[in-house]
Amino acid sequence: MFLSDSRITGKRLVARDMFVITMDAREIASRVLPGQFVNIGWSPGPLLRRPFSVYRVDGERIEIVLKAVGAGTEELLSMSQGDRVSCLGPLGHGFVSGGLGVASMRLAARQAASLGIRVTWVHGARSAEDLCVETDGDDVIWATDDGSKGVKGTAVAASPDADLVLACGPNRMLAAVAARWPEAQVAVETYMGCGTGVCLGCAVPLARGGFDRACTEGPVYRAADVDWASLPSHPSYPVNA
């Protein structure tokens, strides 16, 4: 785990209200695995850091995907090139070695390709405007609720069968993944505070009983191991998120 004083070096729009932020983080870039995340803070800023999956690594830089869901994330989006943030990571467990929302998928797809694995990239959203324009895969399948691009319906319904399935996105979608592919590896969406296992704010209910901490034991789980009925289908963030 590293604490980096990171300089923002770029920002680009990849879908409606969805941006990719690039920042310097040499040590984190050299160690991060697909599915891991970073906790970002800035001053002046919110009391708690904000967790973001690492989207891509480019040399000594990392990228995160960001949508403004409240005052805190809007503040982060308003920053300019050269502004600095405090970046803690890499955190959590990634997808397992040899296997492998969009956020953690691009890094996973690139690692899979480097291992000679054929990758099918499936991405779903409400409409074509909400689809991330950046993909990584030998085959790309789009799905939209309104049918404006690709298959009309969910990403789960549009996905072909595969030997290994990785997924990230809303927990409602991941529950559907678990029903179809119990052995899939999924990155859960949950509240996080400290990102280091201390505050217990990211508890994930388990099918066998009890709880895990998403920031240390997760955020990637075998799909069948999560008690999806007890996990909120989508965190409702307060206005100061």
N, C-alpha and C positions, 0 to 999 in steps of 0.2 A: 504494500500500500504506500502511495506517495502523495504528498501534499504539494501541489504545484501552483506557483503564482503565474497564471496563464494569461497570455495576451490574445485578445480576439483578433483574428486575421482575416475573417471573411464571413459573409452572410448571403445566402441565396434562397430564393423562393422555389419550392419543389411541388407545391399543391396549394389549393386555396387556404390561406391563413397558416400554411405550414412552411417553416424555414429550416435550413440547415446552417448551424453555426460552427465555424472552424476556429480552433484555438491551439496555441502552442502548449504541448504537454509531453516533452520528450520521454520521460521515464514511464509515464502511463502508456504512451503509444507503443513502447517497446515490450510491454508485458500484457496488455489487455487481450482477453479471449472473447470470442463471440458470445453474446448473452450477458457479459458483465456490464457494469454501469459506473458512472462517476457521480459524486455529490458536489454541487456547485453553489458557492456563496459569493457575495459581493458586498461592498460597503460604499455608501449606506444601502442597506437592503433588508429583506425579511429576516426574522430571527433564525429560522431554520434553513439549512441548505436545501437545494432542490435536486432530486435524483433524475438522471437522464441516461438511457442506454447509449453505449457508444455505437454510432452509426457506421463510421468508416475511419480507417487510419491512413494518413498520407504522410509518410516519412516520420517526422517528429511532431506531427499535428494529429489531433483527433477531431472528429465531428460528432455533433449531437443533433437530433431532430427536435424542434420546438414549436409548440402552438401556444398562443396566449390564452390561458384559461382564467386569469385573474391579474391583480395588480402586480404581483411579484414577477410572473413570467412576462408580462408586458414590459416591465422595467428591464428585464434581461434582453428582450428583443429590441429595445430602444438603444442599446449600447452600440457604439461605433467601432470600427477597426482601430486598434491601439488601446482600447479600454481593457482593463485587467479584471480577472475573476480568480477566486480561490477554488482550485479543482482538486478534489480528493478521490483517489482511486488507484487502480481498478478495484471495484468492490463486487462482492457476491461471487457465485459460481456460474460459469458459462455452460454452454452446450458441451456434452461430453466429447472427449478426444476421439477423432475418427468418425464422428457423426456430425454432425452438425444437425402489431403494428408494424411496421417497416423498420423501426429503429434499430433492432439488433439483427435483422435479417440480412442486411447487405454485407456485414462483416462475416457472418456465417456462410453466406453463399460464396464469397471469395475464398474462404478457407476450404470449403468443400471442393471447389474447382481446383484448388492447388493440390488436392489429394486425388484428383482424377475422377471425382464423383460427378455424374451428370445432374444438373440442378434444374428443377422446374420452379419458376418464380410465380407465385399466385398472389395477387394483390386485389383487395376489395375495398369499396367505399360506397358512400351514398350515391354519388354521381361522378361523372368524368372529371369535373373540376376538383374533386376531393382526392383523386388518385395521385400518388407521388409519381412524378415523371421519370425518376431515376430507378433503374432496375439492374439486377445482376442475375443472369441465368441463361442456360442453353435454350430453354423454352419459357415464354412469358404468357400467363393467362390473366386477363382482367375480368373483374366482376363488379357490377354496380347494382344497387338496389332498384334504380329507376331504368336500367337498361340502356343508359346513354353511352356506355362503352363496354364492349366485351359481353360476357354472359350476364343475363338479367337474374340476379339473385345473390346469394352470399358467396364469399370466397371458399367456405367449406364445401358447399354444394358444387362449386366449379372445379374443385381440386380432384385430380386423378388419384388413383391408388398408388402408393409408393412404398418402398422398403423402409424408408426413414422419413418421418414427417416432423418438421420444426414449425413452431407457430408463435407469434406474438400478436397482441391486440387486446380488445376489450374482453373481459372475463366471460361474458356471455358467449362470445365466439369460441373462446378456448374450451368452454364446457361442451360445445358442439363438437369440437375437435376430439375431446376426450371420449365422447360417445361413439365416434366413428373409428378413432385410432387410439385405444387406451395406452399404447406404448409410445405415443408421440412425446416429444420434448417441447414443453411450452414455457414461455416467460410470462409469469403472472403480473397483473397490474394491481398494485395495492398502495396504500399510504406509506410513506417513509418519512422518518425524522432525521435520526443521526446517521443512518447508513452503515453503522458499525456494530449493530446488535445490542446496543445498550438501552435504547428507549422503549423497545418492544412495541413500537407503533405499527409495525408491518407484519403482524401475525397472520399466518396462512393456515386455515383449518385443514387438517389432514383426514383422509378417508379412514385411516386406521385409528383415529382419535388423537387428540392433542393438537399442538400447533408447532409450526416452524417459524423462523424469522426469515422473511424474504430476502433481507439484505445480506444475510450470512449463509444460511442453509440454501437459499434460493439465489436469484429469482427464477431459475430454470428448474422445472420439475417434470417427472414422468406424469403424463396427463391423468392417469388413473389414480395417482396418489393424493390428489387434491379433492377435498370435499366442496365441490362447486356449488352445491345448494346453500352452503353456509358462507360463501364468499360473495361480497357485493358484486353485482354484475358489472358495475362501473362506478368507481369512486366519484362522489359528488364533491368537487373541490369548492372551498369557500371563496368569496370574492377577493381575498388577499393572497390567493395561491400564486 
